[in-house]
Amino acid sequence: MLWKLLIALWGRDVSVLGAQLRFLMPAGFLLMAIGAATADQEAANQLLAAAARPPSAVCFALTLVGMCAMIFCARRFDRYDVRGNWIEQGINAVAQGCLLLGVLFL
């Protein structure tokens, strides 16, 4: 988050940072899927049961709401709109905070 702020204050678009998302995000999701597929089934069931109980479930639900709000912002605002970018990053920070709280409450 601090890195994004420094780049934003620098006032330049670093195209390399945007281009790498096309490759690294799918690789990260693939690694998560492999980890989920090879996990101990009993431990995974216990983890999912714990995640479905409050307060973790509330935090995870708020994370999903934040992700949907970021999709809305990405479609509504121009990528070079500074105001829209700050709104989207604010929503992103709150959503990541909710995700962290959800994990901590497990």
MODELLER restraints for C-alpha pairs under 7 A, 6 or more apart:
rsr = mdl.restraints
at = mdl.atoms
rsr.add(forms.Gaussian(group=physical.xy_distance, feature=features.Distance(at['CA:50:A'], at['CA:106:A']), mean=6.00, stdev=0.5))
rsr.add(forms.Gaussian(group=physical.xy_distance, feature=features.Distance(at['CA:51:A'], at['CA:57:A']), mean=5.60, stdev=0.5))
rsr.add(forms.Gaussian(group=physical.xy_distance, feature=features.Distance(at['CA:51:A'], at['CA:106:A']), mean=6.35, stdev=0.5))
rsr.add(forms.Gaussian(group=physical.xy_distance, feature=features.Distance(at['CA:55:A'], at['CA:105:A']), mean=6.68, stdev=0.5))
rsr.add(forms.Gaussian(group=physical.xy_distance, feature=features.Distance(at['CA:56:A'], at['CA:102:A']), mean=4.21, stdev=0.5))
rsr.add(forms.Gaussian(group=physical.xy_distance, feature=features.Distance(at['CA:56:A'], at['CA:103:A']), mean=6.87, stdev=0.5))
rsr.add(forms.Gaussian(group=physical.xy_distance, feature=features.Distance(at['CA:56:A'], at['CA:105:A']), mean=5.54, stdev=0.5))
rsr.add(forms.Gaussian(group=physical.xy_distance, feature=features.Distance(at['CA:56:A'], at['CA:106:A']), mean=6.30, stdev=0.5))
rsr.add(forms.Gaussian(group=physical.xy_distance, feature=features.Distance(at['CA:57:A'], at['CA:102:A']), mean=6.98, stdev=0.5))
rsr.add(forms.Gaussian(group=physical.xy_distance, feature=features.Distance(at['CA:59:A'], at['CA:98:A']), mean=5.00, stdev=0.5))
rsr.add(forms.Gaussian(group=physical.xy_distance, feature=features.Distance(at['CA:59:A'], at['CA:99:A']), mean=6.21, stdev=0.5))
rsr.add(forms.Gaussian(group=physical.xy_distance, feature=features.Distance(at['CA:59:A'], at['CA:101:A']), mean=6.48, stdev=0.5))
rsr.add(forms.Gaussian(group=physical.xy_distance, feature=features.Distance(at['CA:59:A'], at['CA:102:A']), mean=4.92, stdev=0.5))
rsr.add(forms.Gaussian(group=physical.xy_distance, feature=features.Distance(at['CA:60:A'], at['CA:98:A']), mean=6.64, stdev=0.5))
rsr.add(forms.Gaussian(group=physical.xy_distance, feature=features.Distance(at['CA:60:A'], at['CA:99:A']), mean=5.83, stdev=0.5))
rsr.add(forms.Gaussian(group=physical.xy_distance, feature=features.Distance(at['CA:60:A'], at['CA:102:A']), mean=5.83, stdev=0.5))
rsr.add(forms.Gaussian(group=physical.xy_distance, feature=features.Distance(at['CA:62:A'], at['CA:95:A']), mean=6.78, stdev=0.5))
rsr.add(forms.Gaussian(group=physical.xy_distance, feature=features.Distance(at['CA:62:A'], at['CA:98:A']), mean=6.47, stdev=0.5))
rsr.add(forms.Gaussian(group=physical.xy_distance, feature=features.Distance(at['CA:63:A'], at['CA:95:A']), mean=4.61, stdev=0.5))
rsr.add(forms.Gaussian(group=physical.xy_distance, feature=features.Distance(at['CA:63:A'], at['CA:96:A']), mean=6.86, stdev=0.5))
rsr.add(forms.Gaussian(group=physical.xy_distance, feature=features.Distance(at['CA:63:A'], at['CA:98:A']), mean=5.64, stdev=0.5))
rsr.add(forms.Gaussian(group=physical.xy_distance, feature=features.Distance(at['CA:63:A'], at['CA:99:A']), mean=5.77, stdev=0.5))
rsr.add(forms.Gaussian(group=physical.xy_distance, feature=features.Distance(at['CA:66:A'], at['CA:91:A']), mean=6.08, stdev=0.5))
rsr.add(forms.Gaussian(group=physical.xy_distance, feature=features.Distance(at['CA:66:A'], at['CA:92:A']), mean=6.78, stdev=0.5))
rsr.add(forms.Gaussian(group=physical.xy_distance, feature=features.Distance(at['CA:66:A'], at['CA:95:A']), mean=5.08, stdev=0.5))
rsr.add(forms.Gaussian(group=physical.xy_distance, feature=features.Distance(at['CA:67:A'], at['CA:95:A']), mean=6.96, stdev=0.5))
rsr.add(forms.Gaussian(group=physical.xy_distance, feature=features.Distance(at['CA:70:A'], at['CA:88:A']), mean=5.76, stdev=0.5))
rsr.add(forms.Gaussian(group=physical.xy_distance, feature=features.Distance(at['CA:70:A'], at['CA:91:A']), mean=6.76, stdev=0.5))
rsr.add(forms.Gaussian(group=physical.xy_distance, feature=features.Distance(at['CA:70:A'], at['CA:92:A']), mean=6.98, stdev=0.5))
rsr.add(forms.Gaussian(group=physical.xy_distance, feature=features.Distance(at['CA:73:A'], at['CA:88:A']), mean=6.13, stdev=0.5))
rsr.add(forms.Gaussian(group=physical.xy_distance, feature=features.Distance(at['CA:77:A'], at['CA:84:A']), mean=5.52, stdev=0.5))
rsr.add(forms.Gaussian(group=physical.xy_distance, feature=features.Distance(at['CA:79:A'], at['CA:85:A']), mean=6.99, stdev=0.5))
